[in-house]
Amino acid sequence: MTAATMPVAAELRREPRALALYTRLCAALSRLCMALGVLGLVVLIACVAYQVFGRYVMNNTPTWAESLALVVVLYVTMFGTAVGVRDAGHIGLESLLVLASERVRMKLELLIHALVTTFGAVMAWNCGVLVDSVWSYRLPTLGISEGWRYVPAVIAGVLIVLFSIEHIIALLRGTEVEPTWA
């Protein structure tokens, strides 16, 4: 640990209650995302099954089922991505980090999490702008705003920021984030 990170680490050790609360909040949000992802997959399967049934049995394709399935895929994907960031399931170059010294490895991991945090913030902000710009348009087959297609990216961006901050704090404290399903 460098002299620059020592005061930060000392400060983090003084507030274990706040950190424990933050960790519990992140874990709860991650579990909620996983539950919503599972529910979304069930809805997705039901939509596709109904669409196939309508097309081949009733000879009347329900056009709303495909549109709903596409929107649900966006939610499942974005929530799954956020959980992947918290559980460190995203793509990484661990083989290079293993070869580095402890000091260099920690700096690189902090840089990686800072970049992921920045990516999440930029994604949330820009998708929020996109939601605002298309909110008045409607998806014709569902009758809902076009903006609902981009809302999951805003939510996922915010969650990515929260989960990356949790990883940064854990690195500075010399601990690891416990995966959601552990």
N, C-alpha and C positions, 0 to 999 in steps of 0.2 A: 504494500500500500504506500503510495507516495505522500509527501508532506501536504500536497494540495488536497488530497481526499481525506486526510486524517481528521480535520475539524468537521467535515461533513459526516464522517462515520461516527465520531464522538457525539455529534448532535442527534444522529439517528438512534443511538443507543439510549438517549435520555427520554425518548418518547415511545416506549414499547406499546403502551395502550393505543395510541393513535395509529401506530403501524399495524398492530394486530387488528384493529377495526378496519383499516384500509385493506389489509389482506383478506379479511372475512368478506368485505364488500366485493372485492374483485372475484373471490371464489364464488360468491353467490351470483354475481352477474354472469360469470362463466357457466355455472350450472344452469342458470335460466336460459342462456343462449343455446346450450346443448339440448335442453328440454324443448325449446321452441324449434330447434332444428329437427328433432325427432318428430314433433307434431307436424312440422312443415313437410317432412318426407311422407307422412301418412296422408296428408291433404294432397300432396303431389300424386301419390299412387292412386288415390280416389279419383282425382281429376282425369288422369290419363285413362284409368279403367272406364270411367263414365263416358269419356270421349270415344273410346274404342267400341263400347257397348252401343252408344248412339249411332256411330257410323255404320257398324256392320250388322247390328241386330235391328235397330229401329229405322235404319236408313235415313237418319236425320242427325247430322253432325252438330253437336252443341258447340257453337263458336266460342262461347265464354270459357269453356273448360281449358282450351289451349292457352288463352290469355292469362287465366288465373294460374295455370301451371308455370308459365314463364315468370310471373311475378313471384310466385312462391319459391322458385329456384333461386332467384336473386336473394331472397331473405335467408334461405338455408345456406347458401354459399357465403354470404357476408357474415352471418353469425358464426359459421364454422371457421371462417378465417380468423375472426377475433379470438375464438377459443384456441385456435392453433398458435396464435401469438402468445397467449398466456401460458399454454402448456409447452412452449418452445418446440412446436411441431412444424415450424416453418423451415424453409430451406436454409442451411447454414454450411459453412466450410469448417467443420469441426476438425478435420484432419490437419489443417494448417494451424489452428489454434493449439492443438495438442503439442505441436513441435515448438511453439513459442515458449519463452520463459514466463513464469507466473506474472511478473510485472507487465510484460508486453501483452499477455493474454487478457489480463483484466482491462487494460486500456482499450484493446480491440473490442472486447465484449461491451464495454461501456459505449464505445463509438457505434457499434452495431445497434444497440438498443436506442441510442440517441437518434440514429438515422431512421429506425423503425417508428419512433415517436414522431419525428418530423413528417414522415410519410403519412402516418395516421391523421395528424393534424391537417395536413394539406388536403388529404382525401376528404375529410369531414367538411372542411371549409368549402372546397370547390364543389362537392356534391350538394352541399347546402345551397350554394348559389344556383346550381342546376335545378334543384327542387323548386326554388323560388321562381325561376324563369319559366318552368313548364307547368306550374301548378294550375293554371287556368285551362290547360288542355285536358281533354277527357279521353280515356281509353274507351272506344266506342262499344266494345263487346261487354265491358264490365261496368261502365258508367261511373268509374272513379277517376280521380285526377291522375294524370301522367306522372306527377311528382312522386306517387307511391312507389314507382320503380326505382327511384334514387334514394329514398329514405333509408333503406337498409345500409347503403354505403356510408351515409352520414353517421348512423348509429355505430356501425363497425369501426369507422375512423375514430370516434370518441373512445370506444372500448379499447382499440389498439393503443391509443395514447395512455389510457389508464393502466393497461396491462404492461406496457413497456416501462412506465414509471415504476411499477411494482418490481420489475426485473432489475432496474437500475438501483433501487433501494436495497434489494436483496444482495446484489453484487457488492455494494458499498458496505453492507453489514457482514459480508462473508457467509451469507446463507443462500439457499436456493428457493425458488417458488415451487410449492408443492402442486403438482398437476391436479386438475379438476377431478379426474376420475381415479386418483390414487387412494 
